[in-house]
């Protein structure tokens, strides 16, 4: 049997997969703390989007493949002087402003 994926704009993408948002209260608190502090930090930058527990559909037209990451595919720029310069390698990069290390992991899905 071959599945045909629809690329129609009529595909409905549910905003919940019925799974719990966090494994524990402690994990949920950290998610909210980090999300809210990043929102405050970037409040004046309209090109920055901060979200938490975002349900993502990576293939247009396929509402059966869904992922809920802590972070998505990542690109970054760093301010050097008065201009932004692309960060060549985000994996392991430490933000001089946030003082956090970015670590990229391969996406695992149980769907």
C-alpha positions as CSV (number, residue, x, y, z in Angstrom):
1,X,0.0,0.0,0.0
2,X,1.4,3.4,-1.0
3,X,0.5,6.5,1.0
4,X,0.0,9.7,-1.0
5,X,0.7,12.9,0.8
6,X,-1.5,15.8,0.1
7,X,0.1,19.2,-0.5
8,X,-3.4,20.8,-0.4
9,X,-3.8,23.9,1.8
10,X,-6.9,22.1,3.2
11,X,-4.8,19.8,5.5
12,X,-5.8,20.3,9.1
13,X,-2.9,20.6,11.5
14,X,-4.2,20.0,15.1
15,X,-2.6,22.2,17.8
16,X,-2.4,19.2,20.2
17,X,-1.1,15.7,19.9
18,X,-2.7,14.6,23.2
19,X,0.6,14.0,24.8
20,X,1.6,15.6,28.1
21,X,3.5,18.9,27.8
22,X,6.3,18.0,30.2
23,X,7.5,14.9,32.0
24,X,7.4,16.6,35.4
25,X,6.6,19.8,37.2
26,X,10.3,20.6,37.5
27,X,10.7,20.3,33.7
28,X,7.7,22.4,33.1
29,X,8.9,25.1,35.4
30,X,12.3,25.2,33.6
31,X,10.6,25.4,30.2
32,X,8.4,28.3,31.4
33,X,11.3,30.1,33.1
34,X,13.6,29.9,30.1
35,X,10.8,30.8,27.6
36,X,9.7,33.9,29.6
37,X,13.2,35.2,30.2
38,X,14.1,34.8,26.5
39,X,10.9,36.7,25.7
40,X,11.9,39.5,28.0
41,X,15.5,39.5,26.6
42,X,14.3,39.8,23.0
43,X,11.1,41.9,23.6
44,X,12.5,44.8,21.4
45,X,13.5,42.5,18.5
46,X,10.6,41.8,16.2
47,X,12.6,39.3,14.2
48,X,12.9,36.9,17.2
49,X,10.2,34.3,18.0
50,X,10.2,32.5,21.3
51,X,7.9,29.6,22.0
52,X,7.7,26.6,24.2
53,X,6.3,23.1,23.6
54,X,5.5,24.0,20.0
55,X,4.0,21.2,18.0
56,X,5.7,21.1,14.6
57,X,4.6,19.5,11.3
58,X,7.9,19.1,9.3
59,X,6.2,17.9,6.1
60,X,3.6,20.1,4.5
61,X,0.4,18.1,3.8
62,X,1.2,15.3,6.3
63,X,-0.6,15.9,9.6
64,X,0.4,12.4,10.9
65,X,4.2,13.3,11.2
66,X,4.5,15.7,14.1
67,X,7.3,16.6,16.6
68,X,7.4,18.6,19.8
69,X,11.0,19.7,20.2
70,X,12.6,21.9,22.8
71,X,14.3,23.6,19.9
72,X,14.1,23.6,16.1
73,X,16.6,23.7,13.3
74,X,19.0,26.5,14.4
75,X,20.8,29.3,12.6
76,X,22.4,32.3,14.3
77,X,24.1,35.6,13.8
78,X,26.5,37.3,16.2
79,X,27.0,41.1,16.4
80,X,30.5,42.1,15.4
81,X,31.0,45.9,15.5
82,X,27.9,47.3,13.9
83,X,26.9,44.4,11.8
84,X,25.6,40.8,12.1
85,X,27.8,38.0,11.0
86,X,26.6,34.4,10.5
87,X,27.7,31.8,13.0
88,X,29.3,29.1,10.9
89,X,28.8,26.3,13.5
90,X,26.1,26.6,16.0
91,X,26.8,23.2,17.6
92,X,28.8,23.9,20.7
93,X,28.8,27.7,20.2
94,X,28.6,29.7,23.4
95,X,26.6,32.9,23.3
96,X,28.6,35.8,24.6
97,X,25.3,37.6,25.6
98,X,23.4,34.7,27.0
99,X,26.4,32.7,28.2
100,X,24.7,29.5,27.2
101,X,26.1,26.7,25.0
102,X,24.0,25.5,22.0
103,X,24.0,21.8,21.6
104,X,22.3,20.2,18.6
105,X,20.9,16.7,18.9
106,X,19.4,14.5,16.3
107,X,15.6,14.5,16.4
108,X,14.0,11.4,17.7
109,X,10.3,10.8,17.2
110,X,8.0,8.1,18.6
111,X,5.2,9.0,16.1
